[in-house]
Amino acid sequence: MLQGVRAGAPLQFSRRVSVLNHVVSLGLLAAVILVATLLKAQDETQPVDDMTAKYHFLSADDTLAILDEEGRLKGYIEITQPEEESDDVLSYDIQQGARKKAQVDFRTNRIHGKFYRFSGTVEHGKGRLEKDPDYLRLTGSLDVVTVNAETGKEAVQTLRVTFKSLGKSERPEE
């Protein structure tokens, strides 16, 4: 009988070590996943210190340029006119603009009875470096306001938009 107990002891020890190895492996895997999740969440919630950049606007040829001076926003929106209308580019200057933490608001001047209002947030996009496309994003509501010249009445078209910053390769030589 003593010999039977001795023969079973190494088998039980081996099973315990195997179970222990599995538990330790699962614990390490859980720890790695937790750390990766926390780092990703921390990276995504980093505040934007300076949102100065050029952004894609409503069409591929349109640009939104913003200069962030400690929360006061300056800049312009360049709208390329359809070829059948004109070969001009209309430049709407940002008349009023402010940023408080992630909240962004601006309004442009009026050209031919039209102006733009934006209210939303700035956040980091998928780009990792400032020179990458989509490094910054503006997400929010854009009002395209058309003012009737005779009545002064405003017609407002509200769009839900996301403007992504241009990458260095997307910018014309400056």
JOLINUR-V667889 format. One record per helix or strand of 3 or more residues. SS is the DSSP state (a for helix, b for strand). FROM is the first residue (numbers start at 1). TO is the last residue. If there is no record, write none. Layout:
# JOLINUR-V667889
SS	FROM	TO
SS	FROM	TO
This chain:
# JOLINUR-V667889
a	2	44
b	53	56
b	63	69
b	72	80
b	89	100
b	103	108
b	114	124
b	136	147
b	154	165
a	168	170
